[in-house]
Amino acid sequence: MRIQYAQCWEDPRTLARALEITPDDDVVSIASGGDNCFALLLNNPRSLTAVDLNPAQIHLVELKIQAIQKLDYDDFIGFVGAHPCRDRLKLYSCLRPGLSQESREYWDGQTENLFKGIIHCGKFEQYFSIFRRIVLPLIHNQKTVQQLLSASLFEEQKNFHEKVWNNRRWRWLFHLFFGKPLLGHLGRRPSYFRYVTVENVADELMKRTQKGLTEVQIKDNLFIEYILTGQYRNLETAHPYLQKSNFPFLKEHVGKIQLYCGSLEGYLGGLEKGSVSKFNLSDIFEYMSEQAFEQAIREILRVSCDDAKLAFWTLLVQRDIPQSLTDQIDSDTTVSDKLFPADRTFFYGSFNRWQIHLKGQSPAPVDQVYAHSFIKG
């Protein structure tokens, strides 16, 4: 199994503001690259479980946890790939004994990815690497890229995009590289588009990218910076777990994170009612049928405490509250509409924060609603 995402591609700032984690919270989070699990941990929830169907993602998060626990800050950021480092394989040999047997076996066979730095080893990150090395130089040189990233005012950013960046070659090569065929095979998986009905994916992503380059502040946008440069110039504006000021807290508390390799429904199925207060669900509903989606929401309702919150993004497949459950869930559009315009992951189609109000009701058991199991993308 391959690592799909070496980093999280959902904005941790949006997520933290939406979920409002407190020390009384029990959190379930999609693992992905682990970055947003670490971001949520900074608010010191009572418990946090990272869930992922892909074993390679769990191995990645486990290795990041070990690196936080065992290394000092400079060695840590060098090891993961945020700064240059010549000793990554040596540092791995120090971390290896603390890994589970499954993770040791996985990483022992990933020498090249360890050598390059693990935050660069995902299929999605390598897709952007191809874009950066092969496509982008055909459009703009490094000086132009740095000028874009250095824009400090919105007006400056918009003018630069209009007069310099958004030329014909940019638009043509963008449509070619970020169209459904290449995005599906090189960046994600073709199955991820199973429920997509958007006719022209490249057109839609171009509109969102234009918005991201003109309407979202670029000077601290870690996502645009990484896509265009493959690095972070200032780690204090990068993912929160890479920031030096957060490292002592994470070192002390990161052992609190529990890892579960399997489906979300598999994990929730083992929990009691009222066990979870906050959910970070990434964009997993994108890859489910309508029936599997409602099944998942019913299982979330079963394990949620009253007033629990869940947050998720959608890329190309919008998900609304199932009609049969609208009396138990509030879509919180006021919060979502406030947070989404400033979301730095400009390529998503929506951000959603829902709040659960059980009102003493219990949703019908999952197996009485649908016989379908989850569709795994």
C-alpha positions as CSV (number, residue, x, y, z in Angstrom):
1,M,0.0,0.0,0.0
2,R,1.3,3.4,-0.9
3,I,1.2,6.7,1.0
4,Q,-1.3,8.9,-0.8
5,Y,-0.8,12.0,1.3
6,A,2.5,12.7,3.2
7,Q,1.0,16.0,4.4
8,C,-2.5,17.1,5.2
9,W,-4.1,19.2,2.5
10,E,-6.9,20.7,4.6
11,D,-6.3,24.0,6.4
12,P,-5.5,23.4,10.1
13,R,-6.5,27.0,10.9
14,T,-10.0,26.5,9.5
15,L,-10.3,23.1,11.3
16,A,-9.2,24.5,14.7
17,R,-11.7,27.4,14.5
18,A,-14.5,25.1,13.5
19,L,-14.1,22.4,16.1
20,E,-13.1,24.5,19.1
21,I,-11.3,21.7,20.8
22,T,-11.2,21.8,24.6
23,P,-9.6,19.5,27.3
24,D,-13.1,17.9,27.7
25,D,-13.2,16.6,24.1
26,D,-12.8,13.1,22.8
27,V,-11.8,13.5,19.2
28,V,-11.8,11.2,16.1
29,S,-9.7,12.4,13.2
30,I,-8.9,11.0,9.8
31,A,-5.2,10.3,10.0
32,S,-4.0,11.2,6.5
33,G,-0.5,12.7,7.0
34,G,-1.1,13.3,10.7
35,D,-0.5,17.0,10.5
36,N,-4.1,18.0,11.5
37,C,-4.2,15.4,14.2
38,F,-1.1,17.2,15.7
39,A,-2.8,20.6,15.2
40,L,-5.9,19.5,17.1
41,L,-3.7,18.0,19.8
42,L,-2.4,21.4,20.6
43,N,-5.7,22.2,22.3
44,N,-5.1,19.2,24.6
45,P,-8.3,17.1,24.1
46,R,-8.9,14.3,26.6
47,S,-8.4,11.8,23.8
48,L,-7.6,11.8,20.1
49,T,-7.8,8.8,17.8
50,A,-6.4,8.9,14.3
51,V,-8.2,6.6,11.9
52,D,-7.2,5.6,8.3
53,L,-8.1,2.7,6.0
54,N,-4.7,2.9,4.4
55,P,-2.0,1.1,6.5
56,A,0.7,3.2,4.9
57,Q,-0.9,6.4,6.3
58,I,-0.9,4.9,9.8
59,H,2.8,3.9,9.4
60,L,3.6,7.5,8.4
61,V,1.8,9.0,11.4
62,E,3.5,6.5,13.7
63,L,6.9,7.5,12.4
64,K,6.1,11.2,12.8
65,I,5.0,10.6,16.4
66,Q,8.3,8.7,17.1
67,A,10.3,11.5,15.6
68,I,8.5,14.1,17.7
69,Q,9.1,12.1,20.9
70,K,12.7,11.0,20.3
71,L,14.4,13.9,18.4
72,D,15.2,17.4,19.3
73,Y,13.6,20.1,17.2
74,D,16.4,20.7,14.7
75,D,16.8,17.0,14.0
76,F,13.1,16.5,13.8
77,I,12.5,19.1,11.1
78,G,15.6,17.9,9.2
79,F,14.4,14.3,9.4
80,V,10.9,14.9,8.1
81,G,12.2,17.0,5.3
82,A,11.3,20.5,6.3
83,H,15.0,21.5,6.4
84,P,18.0,20.0,4.7
85,C,19.6,17.0,6.5
86,R,22.3,14.5,5.6
87,D,21.6,12.1,8.4
88,R,18.0,11.0,7.8
89,L,18.8,7.3,7.5
90,K,20.9,7.5,10.7
91,L,18.1,9.3,12.5
92,Y,15.7,6.6,11.3
93,S,17.9,3.9,12.8
94,C,17.4,5.7,16.1
95,L,13.6,5.8,15.7
96,R,13.2,2.3,14.3
97,P,13.2,0.4,17.7
98,G,10.2,2.4,18.9
99,L,8.0,1.5,15.9
100,S,5.6,-1.3,15.8
101,Q,6.7,-4.4,13.8
102,E,4.4,-3.5,10.9
103,S,5.8,0.0,10.7
104,R,9.4,-1.2,10.9
105,E,8.8,-3.6,8.1
106,Y,7.2,-0.9,6.0
107,W,9.8,1.8,6.5
108,D,12.7,-0.6,6.2
109,G,11.6,-0.9,2.5
110,Q,11.3,2.9,2.0
111,T,15.0,4.0,2.1
112,E,14.6,6.4,-0.8
113,N,11.6,8.1,0.8
114,L,13.4,8.3,4.2
115,F,16.4,9.8,2.4
116,K,14.3,12.5,0.7
117,G,12.3,13.4,3.8
118,I,9.0,11.8,4.6
119,I,6.8,14.9,4.1
120,H,7.6,14.7,0.4
121,C,6.9,11.0,-0.2
122,G,3.1,10.9,-0.9
123,K,1.6,10.3,-4.3
124,F,-0.1,13.7,-4.1
125,E,3.1,15.5,-3.1
126,Q,5.0,13.8,-5.9
127,Y,2.3,14.9,-8.4
128,F,3.0,18.5,-7.4
129,S,6.7,17.8,-7.7
130,I,6.2,16.8,-11.4
131,F,4.2,20.0,-11.9
132,R,6.9,22.1,-10.2
133,R,9.8,20.5,-12.1
134,I,8.4,20.0,-15.6
135,V,5.3,22.1,-16.1
136,L,5.8,25.3,-14.1
137,P,9.2,26.2,-15.7
138,L,7.5,26.3,-19.1
139,I,5.2,29.1,-17.8
140,H,7.1,31.1,-15.1
141,N,10.7,31.3,-13.9
142,Q,11.7,31.2,-10.2
143,K,11.9,35.0,-10.0
144,T,8.2,35.3,-11.0
145,V,7.2,32.6,-8.5
146,Q,9.0,34.4,-5.7
147,Q,7.4,37.7,-6.8
148,L,3.9,36.1,-6.5
149,L,4.7,34.6,-3.1
150,S,6.1,37.9,-1.8
151,A,2.9,39.9,-2.4
152,S,2.0,41.4,0.9
153,L,-1.2,43.3,0.0
154,F,-4.3,42.0,-1.7
155,E,-4.2,44.7,-4.4
156,E,-0.6,43.8,-5.2
157,Q,-1.5,40.1,-5.3
158,K,-4.5,40.7,-7.6
159,N,-2.6,43.0,-10.0
160,F,0.3,40.5,-10.3
161,H,-2.0,37.7,-11.1
162,E,-3.9,39.7,-13.7
163,K,-0.9,41.3,-15.4
164,V,1.8,38.6,-15.0
165,W,0.7,35.2,-13.8
166,N,-2.5,34.5,-15.6
167,N,-1.2,34.2,-19.1
168,R,-2.3,32.0,-21.9
169,R,0.3,29.4,-21.3
170,W,-0.6,29.1,-17.6
171,R,-4.2,28.5,-18.5
172,W,-3.5,26.0,-21.2
173,L,-0.9,23.9,-19.2
174,F,-3.1,24.1,-16.1
175,H,-6.0,22.6,-17.9
176,L,-3.8,19.8,-19.3
177,F,-2.1,18.9,-16.0
178,F,-5.0,19.3,-13.6
179,G,-7.6,17.7,-15.8
180,K,-9.3,14.6,-14.7
181,P,-7.1,12.0,-16.5
182,L,-3.7,13.2,-15.1
183,L,-5.1,14.2,-11.7
184,G,-6.7,10.8,-11.4
185,H,-3.7,8.7,-12.4
186,L,-0.8,10.8,-11.1
187,G,-2.2,12.7,-8.2
188,R,-5.1,10.7,-6.7
189,R,-6.8,7.5,-7.8
190,P,-9.3,7.1,-10.7
191,S,-11.8,5.6,-8.3
192,Y,-11.8,8.9,-6.4
193,F,-13.9,10.4,-9.2
194,R,-16.6,7.7,-9.0
195,Y,-19.3,10.0,-7.7
196,V,-18.1,13.2,-9.5
197,T,-20.6,14.8,-11.9
198,V,-18.7,17.9,-12.7
199,E,-18.3,17.9,-16.5
200,N,-14.9,19.7,-16.7
201,V,-12.8,19.2,-13.6
202,A,-9.9,21.4,-14.9
203,D,-12.3,24.3,-15.5
204,E,-13.6,24.1,-12.0
205,L,-10.2,23.8,-10.4
206,M,-9.0,26.7,-12.5
207,K,-11.8,28.9,-11.1
208,R,-10.9,27.9,-7.6
209,T,-7.2,28.5,-8.2
210,Q,-7.8,31.9,-9.5
211,K,-9.8,32.7,-6.4
212,G,-7.0,31.3,-4.2
213,L,-4.4,33.5,-6.0
214,T,-6.5,36.7,-5.8
215,E,-8.9,36.5,-2.8
216,V,-7.0,34.5,-0.2
217,Q,-3.9,36.1,1.4
218,I,-0.9,34.5,-0.2
219,K,1.9,35.6,2.2
220,D,1.1,33.0,4.8
221,N,-0.5,30.4,2.5
222,L,1.6,27.3,3.2
223,F,-0.2,25.2,0.6
224,I,0.5,27.5,-2.3
225,E,4.1,27.9,-1.2
226,Y,4.6,24.2,-1.1
227,I,2.9,23.6,-4.5
228,L,5.1,26.2,-6.2
229,T,8.4,25.6,-4.3
230,G,8.4,22.2,-2.6
231,Q,9.5,23.8,0.7
232,Y,8.5,26.2,3.5
233,R,10.6,29.3,3.7
234,N,9.3,30.2,7.2
235,L,8.3,27.3,9.4
236,E,6.4,29.6,11.7
237,T,3.8,29.9,8.9
238,A,3.9,26.2,8.0
239,H,1.9,23.4,9.5
240,P,1.6,24.0,13.3
241,Y,3.5,20.8,14.2
242,L,6.5,22.1,12.3
243,Q,6.6,25.4,14.3
244,K,9.3,25.5,17.0
245,S,7.0,27.2,19.5
246,N,4.6,24.2,19.4
247,F,7.3,21.4,19.6
248,P,7.7,21.2,23.4
249,F,4.0,20.7,23.9
250,L,3.8,18.1,21.2
251,K,6.7,16.2,22.6
252,E,5.0,16.0,25.9
253,H,1.5,15.1,24.7
254,V,1.9,13.4,21.3
255,G,1.8,9.9,22.9
256,K,-1.8,10.6,23.7
257,I,-2.7,9.9,20.0
258,Q,-4.1,6.5,19.4
259,L,-3.8,4.9,15.9
260,Y,-6.5,2.8,14.3
261,C,-5.9,1.1,11.0
262,G,-9.2,0.4,9.3
263,S,-12.4,2.0,8.1
264,L,-14.2,4.8,10.0
265,E,-17.2,2.6,10.5
266,G,-15.1,-0.2,11.8
267,Y,-13.7,2.1,14.5
268,L,-17.0,3.7,15.4
269,G,-18.6,0.3,15.5
270,G,-16.6,-0.6,18.6
271,L,-17.5,2.6,20.5
272,E,-20.3,3.2,23.0
273,K,-23.0,5.8,22.6
274,G,-21.9,9.3,23.5
275,S,-18.2,8.5,23.2
276,V,-17.1,11.3,20.8
277,S,-17.5,15.0,20.9
278,K,-15.5,16.2,17.8
279,F,-14.8,14.7,14.4
280,N,-12.3,15.8,11.8
281,L,-13.5,13.9,8.7
282,S,-11.2,15.4,6.1
283,D,-12.9,14.8,2.7
284,I,-13.9,11.2,3.1
285,F,-17.5,11.7,2.2
286,E,-16.3,12.5,-1.4
287,Y,-15.7,8.8,-2.0
288,M,-18.9,7.3,-0.7
289,S,-22.2,6.6,-2.4
290,E,-25.2,8.5,-1.0
291,Q,-26.3,5.4,0.8
292,A,-22.9,4.8,2.4
293,F,-22.7,8.5,3.3
294,E,-26.0,8.3,5.2
295,Q,-24.9,5.1,6.8
296,A,-21.8,6.8,8.0
297,I,-23.7,9.8,9.4
298,R,-26.0,7.5,11.3
299,E,-23.1,5.7,12.9
300,I,-21.5,9.1,13.8
301,L,-24.8,10.1,15.4
302,R,-24.8,6.8,17.4
303,V,-21.5,7.5,19.0
304,S,-21.8,11.2,19.4
305,C,-22.5,13.1,22.6
306,D,-25.1,15.9,22.4
307,D,-23.8,19.1,20.7
308,A,-20.9,17.1,19.1
309,K,-19.3,18.9,16.1
310,L,-18.0,17.4,12.9
311,A,-16.0,19.2,10.2
312,F,-15.3,18.1,6.6
313,W,-14.4,19.4,3.2
314,T,-15.7,18.4,-0.2
315,L,-13.8,18.7,-3.4
316,L,-16.2,17.9,-6.3
317,V,-19.0,16.0,-4.6
318,Q,-21.2,18.1,-2.3
319,R,-22.8,16.4,0.7
320,D,-25.8,17.7,2.5
321,I,-27.5,16.5,5.7
322,P,-29.7,13.4,4.8
323,Q,-33.3,14.5,4.8
324,S,-34.2,11.9,7.4
325,L,-31.7,13.3,9.9
326,T,-32.3,17.0,9.7
327,D,-34.0,17.1,13.1
328,Q,-30.8,15.9,14.7
329,I,-28.1,17.8,12.8
330,D,-27.6,21.6,12.3
331,S,-25.5,22.4,9.3
332,D,-24.0,25.5,11.0
333,T,-23.9,27.5,7.7
334,T,-23.1,30.7,9.6
335,V,-19.9,29.2,10.8
336,S,-19.0,27.5,7.6
337,D,-19.8,30.5,5.5
338,K,-17.5,32.7,7.7
339,L,-14.6,30.3,7.6
340,F,-14.6,29.0,4.1
341,P,-13.7,32.3,2.2
342,A,-10.4,32.5,4.1
343,D,-9.6,28.8,3.8
344,R,-6.1,28.5,2.4
345,T,-6.9,25.2,0.7
346,F,-8.5,27.1,-2.1
347,F,-9.1,24.0,-4.3
348,Y,-11.9,22.6,-2.2
349,G,-15.5,23.2,-3.1
350,S,-16.9,23.6,0.4
351,F,-16.1,23.4,4.1
352,N,-18.8,22.1,6.4
353,R,-19.2,22.3,10.1
354,W,-22.2,20.4,11.4
355,Q,-23.4,20.3,15.0
356,I,-25.4,17.4,16.4
357,H,-28.5,17.9,18.6
358,L,-29.8,14.5,19.7
359,K,-32.8,15.7,21.6
360,G,-33.1,12.4,23.3
361,Q,-33.6,10.6,20.0
362,S,-31.7,7.6,18.8
363,P,-31.1,7.1,15.1
364,A,-32.2,3.8,13.6
365,P,-29.5,1.1,13.8
366,V,-27.3,1.2,10.8
367,D,-28.0,-2.4,9.7
368,Q,-31.7,-1.6,9.6
369,V,-31.2,1.4,7.2
370,Y,-29.0,0.0,4.5
371,A,-27.4,-3.3,3.7
372,H,-24.6,-1.5,1.8
373,S,-21.1,-1.4,3.1
374,F,-18.8,1.5,2.6
375,I,-17.4,2.1,-0.9
376,K,-13.7,2.4,-0.5
377,G,-12.0,4.7,-3.0
